[in-house]
Amino acid sequence: MAMNKNGSYTDKVAFVTGAASGIGRAAALAFARQGTSVAVADGSDGATRETVQ
């Protein structure tokens, strides 16, 4: 994913699979902290909801 001119991912969208745990969860949370819009997917519905919240 390309960064903006200011070196951030603000105004970008990231799609993260495996977002319920592990590296996928860490990536989704890191993108969100930077102001990125994040779409997540995982087979574990309950744990995915926890990541989103």
PDB file of N, CA, C and O in Angstrom:
ATOM      1  N   MET A   1       0.843  -1.159   0.000  1.00  0.00           N
ATOM      2  CA  MET A   1       0.000   0.000   0.000  1.00  0.00           C
ATOM      3  C   MET A   1       0.896   1.233   0.000  1.00  0.00           C
ATOM      4  O   MET A   1       1.859   1.308   0.763  1.00  0.00           O
ATOM      5  N   ALA A   2       0.581   2.186  -0.847  1.00  0.00           N
ATOM      6  CA  ALA A   2       1.375   3.410  -0.937  1.00  0.00           C
ATOM      7  C   ALA A   2       0.968   4.412   0.132  1.00  0.00           C
ATOM      8  O   ALA A   2      -0.216   4.606   0.407  1.00  0.00           O
ATOM      9  N   MET A   3       1.957   5.035   0.720  1.00  0.00           N
ATOM     10  CA  MET A   3       1.696   6.081   1.710  1.00  0.00           C
ATOM     11  C   MET A   3       1.297   7.372   1.002  1.00  0.00           C
ATOM     12  O   MET A   3       1.579   7.558  -0.181  1.00  0.00           O
ATOM     13  N   ASN A   4       0.643   8.249   1.737  1.00  0.00           N
ATOM     14  CA  ASN A   4       0.369   9.588   1.239  1.00  0.00           C
ATOM     15  C   ASN A   4       1.671  10.370   1.178  1.00  0.00           C
ATOM     16  O   ASN A   4       2.705   9.904   1.659  1.00  0.00           O
ATOM     17  N   LYS A   5       1.621  11.542   0.594  1.00  0.00           N
ATOM     18  CA  LYS A   5       2.815  12.385   0.486  1.00  0.00           C
ATOM     19  C   LYS A   5       3.406  12.730   1.847  1.00  0.00           C
ATOM     20  O   LYS A   5       4.614  12.936   1.968  1.00  0.00           O
ATOM     21  N   ASN A   6       2.551  12.792   2.881  1.00  0.00           N
ATOM     22  CA  ASN A   6       3.033  13.131   4.218  1.00  0.00           C
ATOM     23  C   ASN A   6       3.525  11.908   4.993  1.00  0.00           C
ATOM     24  O   ASN A   6       3.841  12.023   6.178  1.00  0.00           O
ATOM     25  N   GLY A   7       3.597  10.751   4.355  1.00  0.00           N
ATOM     26  CA  GLY A   7       4.141   9.554   4.989  1.00  0.00           C
ATOM     27  C   GLY A   7       3.169   8.776   5.848  1.00  0.00           C
ATOM     28  O   GLY A   7       3.590   7.987   6.694  1.00  0.00           O
ATOM     29  N   SER A   8       1.867   8.979   5.649  1.00  0.00           N
ATOM     30  CA  SER A   8       0.883   8.245   6.444  1.00  0.00           C
ATOM     31  C   SER A   8      -0.089   7.509   5.523  1.00  0.00           C
ATOM     32  O   SER A   8      -0.045   7.652   4.302  1.00  0.00           O
ATOM     33  N   TYR A   9      -0.956   6.726   6.134  1.00  0.00           N
ATOM     34  CA  TYR A   9      -1.979   6.001   5.394  1.00  0.00           C
ATOM     35  C   TYR A   9      -3.357   6.632   5.577  1.00  0.00           C
ATOM     36  O   TYR A   9      -4.367   6.008   5.251  1.00  0.00           O
ATOM     37  N   THR A  10      -3.414   7.864   6.094  1.00  0.00           N
ATOM     38  CA  THR A  10      -4.676   8.576   6.255  1.00  0.00           C
ATOM     39  C   THR A  10      -5.324   8.732   4.883  1.00  0.00           C
ATOM     40  O   THR A  10      -4.633   8.944   3.887  1.00  0.00           O
ATOM     41  N   ASP A  11      -6.625   8.630   4.832  1.00  0.00           N
ATOM     42  CA  ASP A  11      -7.399   8.712   3.587  1.00  0.00           C
ATOM     43  C   ASP A  11      -7.162   7.517   2.670  1.00  0.00           C
ATOM     44  O   ASP A  11      -7.441   7.592   1.473  1.00  0.00           O
ATOM     45  N   LYS A  12      -6.654   6.424   3.212  1.00  0.00           N
ATOM     46  CA  LYS A  12      -6.483   5.174   2.474  1.00  0.00           C
ATOM     47  C   LYS A  12      -7.406   4.132   3.091  1.00  0.00           C
ATOM     48  O   LYS A  12      -7.928   4.327   4.188  1.00  0.00           O
ATOM     49  N   VAL A  13      -7.603   3.030   2.385  1.00  0.00           N
ATOM     50  CA  VAL A  13      -8.413   1.921   2.891  1.00  0.00           C
ATOM     51  C   VAL A  13      -7.556   0.661   2.865  1.00  0.00           C
ATOM     52  O   VAL A  13      -6.916   0.361   1.857  1.00  0.00           O
ATOM     53  N   ALA A  14      -7.544  -0.079   3.977  1.00  0.00           N
ATOM     54  CA  ALA A  14      -6.818  -1.345   4.064  1.00  0.00           C
ATOM     55  C   ALA A  14      -7.831  -2.468   4.261  1.00  0.00           C
ATOM     56  O   ALA A  14      -8.755  -2.332   5.062  1.00  0.00           O
ATOM     57  N   PHE A  15      -7.668  -3.570   3.542  1.00  0.00           N
ATOM     58  CA  PHE A  15      -8.489  -4.766   3.733  1.00  0.00           C
ATOM     59  C   PHE A  15      -7.591  -5.805   4.383  1.00  0.00           C
ATOM     60  O   PHE A  15      -6.594  -6.229   3.799  1.00  0.00           O
ATOM     61  N   VAL A  16      -7.950  -6.214   5.602  1.00  0.00           N
ATOM     62  CA  VAL A  16      -7.108  -7.132   6.373  1.00  0.00           C
ATOM     63  C   VAL A  16      -7.850  -8.442   6.590  1.00  0.00           C
ATOM     64  O   VAL A  16      -8.943  -8.453   7.158  1.00  0.00           O
ATOM     65  N   THR A  17      -7.259  -9.550   6.139  1.00  0.00           N
ATOM     66  CA  THR A  17      -7.828 -10.867   6.410  1.00  0.00           C
ATOM     67  C   THR A  17      -7.146 -11.441   7.647  1.00  0.00           C
ATOM     68  O   THR A  17      -6.017 -11.072   7.969  1.00  0.00           O
ATOM     69  N   GLY A  18      -7.832 -12.338   8.331  1.00  0.00           N
ATOM     70  CA  GLY A  18      -7.278 -12.916   9.551  1.00  0.00           C
ATOM     71  C   GLY A  18      -7.233 -11.913  10.683  1.00  0.00           C
ATOM     72  O   GLY A  18      -6.347 -11.972  11.536  1.00  0.00           O
ATOM     73  N   ALA A  19      -8.185 -10.992  10.695  1.00  0.00           N
ATOM     74  CA  ALA A  19      -8.159  -9.867  11.640  1.00  0.00           C
ATOM     75  C   ALA A  19      -8.583 -10.231  13.057  1.00  0.00           C
ATOM     76  O   ALA A  19      -8.531  -9.377  13.942  1.00  0.00           O
ATOM     77  N   ALA A  20      -8.995 -11.456  13.297  1.00  0.00           N
ATOM     78  CA  ALA A  20      -9.457 -11.834  14.633  1.00  0.00           C
ATOM     79  C   ALA A  20      -8.311 -12.045  15.612  1.00  0.00           C
ATOM     80  O   ALA A  20      -8.498 -11.906  16.821  1.00  0.00           O
ATOM     81  N   SER A  21      -7.125 -12.380  15.104  1.00  0.00           N
ATOM     82  CA  SER A  21      -6.017 -12.658  16.026  1.00  0.00           C
ATOM     83  C   SER A  21      -4.677 -12.535  15.312  1.00  0.00           C
ATOM     84  O   SER A  21      -4.609 -12.409  14.089  1.00  0.00           O
ATOM     85  N   GLY A  22      -3.632 -12.575  16.096  1.00  0.00           N
ATOM     86  CA  GLY A  22      -2.274 -12.629  15.572  1.00  0.00           C
ATOM     87  C   GLY A  22      -1.869 -11.434  14.730  1.00  0.00           C
ATOM     88  O   GLY A  22      -2.201 -10.290  15.040  1.00  0.00           O
ATOM     89  N   ILE A  23      -1.147 -11.724  13.661  1.00  0.00           N
ATOM     90  CA  ILE A  23      -0.615 -10.678  12.796  1.00  0.00           C
ATOM     91  C   ILE A  23      -1.733  -9.884  12.131  1.00  0.00           C
ATOM     92  O   ILE A  23      -1.621  -8.667  11.984  1.00  0.00           O
ATOM     93  N   GLY A  24      -2.808 -10.556  11.727  1.00  0.00           N
ATOM     94  CA  GLY A  24      -3.929  -9.851  11.101  1.00  0.00           C
ATOM     95  C   GLY A  24      -4.552  -8.835  12.036  1.00  0.00           C
ATOM     96  O   GLY A  24      -4.850  -7.711  11.632  1.00  0.00           O
ATOM     97  N   ARG A  25      -4.750  -9.229  13.291  1.00  0.00           N
ATOM     98  CA  ARG A  25      -5.308  -8.306  14.291  1.00  0.00           C
ATOM     99  C   ARG A  25      -4.359  -7.137  14.524  1.00  0.00           C
ATOM    100  O   ARG A  25      -4.791  -5.985  14.570  1.00  0.00           O
ATOM    101  N   ALA A  26      -3.078  -7.428  14.669  1.00  0.00           N
ATOM    102  CA  ALA A  26      -2.086  -6.372  14.891  1.00  0.00           C
ATOM    103  C   ALA A  26      -2.046  -5.398  13.717  1.00  0.00           C
ATOM    104  O   ALA A  26      -1.948  -4.187  13.915  1.00  0.00           O
ATOM    105  N   ALA A  27      -2.122  -5.919  12.505  1.00  0.00           N
ATOM    106  CA  ALA A  27      -2.102  -5.057  11.322  1.00  0.00           C
ATOM    107  C   ALA A  27      -3.344  -4.172  11.266  1.00  0.00           C
ATOM    108  O   ALA A  27      -3.243  -2.975  10.998  1.00  0.00           O
ATOM    109  N   ALA A  28      -4.518  -4.761  11.520  1.00  0.00           N
ATOM    110  CA  ALA A  28      -5.762  -3.984  11.498  1.00  0.00           C
ATOM    111  C   ALA A  28      -5.724  -2.861  12.527  1.00  0.00           C
ATOM    112  O   ALA A  28      -6.111  -1.731  12.229  1.00  0.00           O
ATOM    113  N   LEU A  29      -5.264  -3.162  13.724  1.00  0.00           N
ATOM    114  CA  LEU A  29      -5.194  -2.146  14.780  1.00  0.00           C
ATOM    115  C   LEU A  29      -4.160  -1.068  14.454  1.00  0.00           C
ATOM    116  O   LEU A  29      -4.392   0.111  14.723  1.00  0.00           O
ATOM    117  N   ALA A  30      -3.036  -1.457  13.883  1.00  0.00           N
ATOM    118  CA  ALA A  30      -2.000  -0.480  13.523  1.00  0.00           C
ATOM    119  C   ALA A  30      -2.499   0.472  12.442  1.00  0.00           C
ATOM    120  O   ALA A  30      -2.290   1.682  12.532  1.00  0.00           O
ATOM    121  N   PHE A  31      -3.155  -0.068  11.425  1.00  0.00           N
ATOM    122  CA  PHE A  31      -3.721   0.793  10.384  1.00  0.00           C
ATOM    123  C   PHE A  31      -4.747   1.751  10.975  1.00  0.00           C
ATOM    124  O   PHE A  31      -4.744   2.940  10.658  1.00  0.00           O
ATOM    125  N   ALA A  32      -5.617   1.242  11.825  1.00  0.00           N
ATOM    126  CA  ALA A  32      -6.664   2.077  12.426  1.00  0.00           C
ATOM    127  C   ALA A  32      -6.061   3.208  13.259  1.00  0.00           C
ATOM    128  O   ALA A  32      -6.559   4.333  13.225  1.00  0.00           O
ATOM    129  N   ARG A  33      -5.004   2.920  13.998  1.00  0.00           N
ATOM    130  CA  ARG A  33      -4.347   3.952  14.814  1.00  0.00           C
ATOM    131  C   ARG A  33      -3.775   5.074  13.959  1.00  0.00           C
ATOM    132  O   ARG A  33      -3.644   6.208  14.422  1.00  0.00           O
ATOM    133  N   GLN A  34      -3.433   4.762  12.711  1.00  0.00           N
ATOM    134  CA  GLN A  34      -2.863   5.760  11.802  1.00  0.00           C
ATOM    135  C   GLN A  34      -3.932   6.533  11.043  1.00  0.00           C
ATOM    136  O   GLN A  34      -3.609   7.395  10.227  1.00  0.00           O
ATOM    137  N   GLY A  35      -5.200   6.235  11.302  1.00  0.00           N
ATOM    138  CA  GLY A  35      -6.277   6.949  10.629  1.00  0.00           C
ATOM    139  C   GLY A  35      -6.734   6.322   9.329  1.00  0.00           C
ATOM    140  O   GLY A  35      -7.481   6.936   8.568  1.00  0.00           O
ATOM    141  N   THR A  36      -6.292   5.106   9.072  1.00  0.00           N
ATOM    142  CA  THR A  36      -6.696   4.387   7.872  1.00  0.00           C
ATOM    143  C   THR A  36      -8.080   3.791   8.073  1.00  0.00           C
ATOM    144  O   THR A  36      -8.391   3.311   9.163  1.00  0.00           O
ATOM    145  N   SER A  37      -8.915   3.813   7.041  1.00  0.00           N
ATOM    146  CA  SER A  37     -10.178   3.081   7.091  1.00  0.00           C
ATOM    147  C   SER A  37      -9.833   1.613   6.898  1.00  0.00           C
ATOM    148  O   SER A  37      -9.076   1.267   5.991  1.00  0.00           O
ATOM    149  N   VAL A  38     -10.382   0.743   7.746  1.00  0.00           N
ATOM    150  CA  VAL A  38      -9.999  -0.665   7.713  1.00  0.00           C
ATOM    151  C   VAL A  38     -11.223  -1.546   7.519  1.00  0.00           C
ATOM    152  O   VAL A  38     -12.196  -1.444   8.267  1.00  0.00           O
ATOM    153  N   ALA A  39     -11.170  -2.415   6.509  1.00  0.00           N
ATOM    154  CA  ALA A  39     -12.173  -3.457   6.313  1.00  0.00           C
ATOM    155  C   ALA A  39     -11.521  -4.760   6.765  1.00  0.00           C
ATOM    156  O   ALA A  39     -10.391  -5.055   6.375  1.00  0.00           O
ATOM    157  N   VAL A  40     -12.225  -5.542   7.584  1.00  0.00           N
ATOM    158  CA  VAL A  40     -11.639  -6.766   8.127  1.00  0.00           C
ATOM    159  C   VAL A  40     -12.458  -7.993   7.752  1.00  0.00           C
ATOM    160  O   VAL A  40     -13.660  -7.906   7.499  1.00  0.00           O
ATOM    161  N   ALA A  41     -11.781  -9.137   7.720  1.00  0.00           N
ATOM    162  CA  ALA A  41     -12.446 -10.406   7.449  1.00  0.00           C
ATOM    163  C   ALA A  41     -11.761 -11.501   8.247  1.00  0.00           C
ATOM    164  O   ALA A  41     -10.543 -11.489   8.427  1.00  0.00           O
ATOM    165  N   ASP A  42     -12.558 -12.446   8.723  1.00  0.00           N
ATOM    166  CA  ASP A  42     -12.027 -13.600   9.434  1.00  0.00           C
ATOM    167  C   ASP A  42     -13.173 -14.587   9.614  1.00  0.00           C
ATOM    168  O   ASP A  42     -14.340 -14.194   9.584  1.00  0.00           O
ATOM    169  N   GLY A  43     -12.857 -15.840   9.796  1.00  0.00           N
ATOM    170  CA  GLY A  43     -13.875 -16.858  10.009  1.00  0.00           C
ATOM    171  C   GLY A  43     -14.449 -16.861  11.408  1.00  0.00           C
ATOM    172  O   GLY A  43     -15.505 -17.451  11.640  1.00  0.00           O
ATOM    173  N   SER A  44     -13.781 -16.219  12.342  1.00  0.00           N
ATOM    174  CA  SER A  44     -14.215 -16.174  13.734  1.00  0.00           C
ATOM    175  C   SER A  44     -14.971 -14.877  13.991  1.00  0.00           C
ATOM    176  O   SER A  44     -14.364 -13.848  14.285  1.00  0.00           O
ATOM    177  N   ASP A  45     -16.287 -14.926  13.881  1.00  0.00           N
ATOM    178  CA  ASP A  45     -17.114 -13.720  13.952  1.00  0.00           C
ATOM    179  C   ASP A  45     -16.966 -12.978  15.276  1.00  0.00           C
ATOM    180  O   ASP A  45     -16.823 -11.756  15.276  1.00  0.00           O
ATOM    181  N   GLY A  46     -16.997 -13.683  16.400  1.00  0.00           N
ATOM    182  CA  GLY A  46     -16.920 -13.034  17.707  1.00  0.00           C
ATOM    183  C   GLY A  46     -15.608 -12.313  17.926  1.00  0.00           C
ATOM    184  O   GLY A  46     -15.595 -11.168  18.378  1.00  0.00           O
ATOM    185  N   ALA A  47     -14.505 -12.969  17.612  1.00  0.00           N
ATOM    186  CA  ALA A  47     -13.189 -12.356  17.800  1.00  0.00           C
ATOM    187  C   ALA A  47     -12.981 -11.200  16.828  1.00  0.00           C
ATOM    188  O   ALA A  47     -12.317 -10.220  17.164  1.00  0.00           O
ATOM    189  N   THR A  48     -13.539 -11.307  15.629  1.00  0.00           N
ATOM    190  CA  THR A  48     -13.434 -10.218  14.661  1.00  0.00           C
ATOM    191  C   THR A  48     -14.165  -8.988  15.168  1.00  0.00           C
ATOM    192  O   THR A  48     -13.687  -7.866  15.003  1.00  0.00           O
ATOM    193  N   ARG A  49     -15.314  -9.193  15.780  1.00  0.00           N
ATOM    194  CA  ARG A  49     -16.060  -8.056  16.355  1.00  0.00           C
ATOM    195  C   ARG A  49     -15.245  -7.359  17.439  1.00  0.00           C
ATOM    196  O   ARG A  49     -15.283  -6.134  17.550  1.00  0.00           O
ATOM    197  N   GLU A  50     -14.515  -8.123  18.234  1.00  0.00           N
ATOM    198  CA  GLU A  50     -13.661  -7.536  19.277  1.00  0.00           C
ATOM    199  C   GLU A  50     -12.569  -6.667  18.657  1.00  0.00           C
ATOM    200  O   GLU A  50     -12.257  -5.596  19.178  1.00  0.00           O
ATOM    201  N   THR A  51     -11.994  -7.117  17.560  1.00  0.00           N
ATOM    202  CA  THR A  51     -10.969  -6.335  16.869  1.00  0.00           C
ATOM    203  C   THR A  51     -11.552  -5.021  16.369  1.00  0.00           C
ATOM    204  O   THR A  51     -10.923  -3.969  16.485  1.00  0.00           O
ATOM    205  N   VAL A  52     -12.745  -5.086  15.818  1.00  0.00           N
ATOM    206  CA  VAL A  52     -13.380  -3.893  15.256  1.00  0.00           C
ATOM    207  C   VAL A  52     -13.692  -2.873  16.342  1.00  0.00           C
ATOM    208  O   VAL A  52     -13.555  -1.670  16.123  1.00  0.00           O
ATOM    209  N   GLN A  53     -14.108  -3.345  17.502  1.00  0.00           N
ATOM    210  CA  GLN A  53     -14.455  -2.416  18.576  1.00  0.00           C
ATOM    211  C   GLN A  53     -13.214  -1.795  19.125  1.00  0.00           C
ATOM    212  O   GLN A  53     -13.287  -0.978  20.043  1.00  0.00           O
TER     213      GLN A  53
END
